[in-house]
Amino acid sequence: MKGYLRKDGRKGIRNLVVVTYLVECAHHVASRIAQHYQQEEVHLIGFSGCAPNNYAELMMQRLCTHPNVGAVLLVSLGCENFQRERLLHDIQDSGRPAELIVIQEEGGTMPAIEQGIRAVGTMLRNIADIPQVDIQWSDLVIGTVCGGSDGYSGITANPSVGATFDWLVDHQATCIFEEPGELIGCEDLLRQRAANSELGEQLYNCIVKADKYYKQMGHDSFSAGNATGGLTTIEEKSLGSYCKSGSRPVQGLTYPALPPTDKGLWMMDVVPDGEARWGFPNINDNAEIMEMAACGCHLVLYTTGRGSVAGSAISPVVKVCSNPDTYQRMQDDMDINAGAIVTQGLNFEDIRDQILECIRQTASGTPTRSEALGHREYALTYKFFRCTN
């Protein structure tokens, strides 16, 4: 595997230019700049809100200094609350080329777009010759999420990802699972797997908080699509989701934009603290993928049964399809057919080996299916976490 060594010692598996808008009013300008380079590795991300939020600012700082990012163009309207100069300095201090365009100071939409196109072109040339270095399994941070789960998810794709996580942890990689709202009922199982009793209580309380938050919001994580796909109860869905974490001890609990402090298996709490305000724990799957990226994930294993076409900005997505019929119908969007466990008699270890090979190729520069199709989705909302304020 080959990658790009960054100033902080981390190694990226991509060398992207990220165009980042800092308020919805700058979205169009940033989008036009990125679209000019849609055949290049130029990704668009951004934050729509104008009101200040520590979570969003920390998320943007982590995303813009992600190891897969080689350079950044910030696009500001000029009167939003976002601390743009601080973000610019943080990116420059990380050793990455970075520039700031303020639309109101540039003279409006077209001058800002033209200046941005020139800036990104210069950045692409400047980072083109960054030498590649060897990447080991121990250099990688890998996340997992599920979306569009069905009756096959808990018996094919999710346990195969769990087997993959076990292998990766055994080979000194860092693995992150999350979705506490889809682990309701598994709190005792998580407590038993914690590396120590204090962490066990934290994991238990994380699920209790998620359950309370969902009750405040008036629903849980069980969707109509899950039922159509053959899932019958929230317990069945939770146990299926739990399988993605594998069987190794959980080393720690982290939060969006707070990278794990050690190797091993970690859980990420994505449910906001306090009352139901400033955000929503599962606004969509891409919000969680971006939170994984902000924790340093080089790539994300995405299990799906009904079939999701979404990819991700910054961190490539590897689609592990649980349902053999869905895989046949949507082969262009899926990387791994875990449904072969049902149709071909394969076992979890067989699919694990396929996933590991896909990770190896992805970390060596081969595009995933979603990357090849041009999927670069992202989502960032308001949230509140006590540990980030």
Buried (B, 14 or more C-beta within 10 A) or exposed (E): BEBBBBEEEBBBBBBBBBBBBBBBBBBBBBBBBBEBBEEEBBBBBBBBBBEEBEBBBBBBBBBBBBBBBBBBBBBBBBEBEBBBEEBBEBBBEBEBBBBBBBBEEBEEEEBBBBBBBEBBBBBBEBBEEBEBEEBEBEBBBBBBBBBBBBBBBBBBBBBBBBBBBBBBBEEEBBBBBBBBBBBBBBBEBBBEBBBEEEBBEBBBBBBEBBBEBBEEEEEBBBBEBBBEBBBEEBEBBBBBBBBBBBEBEBBBBBBBBBBBEEBBBBBBBBBBBEEBEBBBBBBEBBBBBBBBBBBBBBBBBBBBBBBBBBBBBBBBBBBBBBBBBBBEEBEEBBBBBBBBBBEEEBEBEBBBBBBBEBBBBBBEEEBBBBBEEEBBBBBBBBBBBEEBE
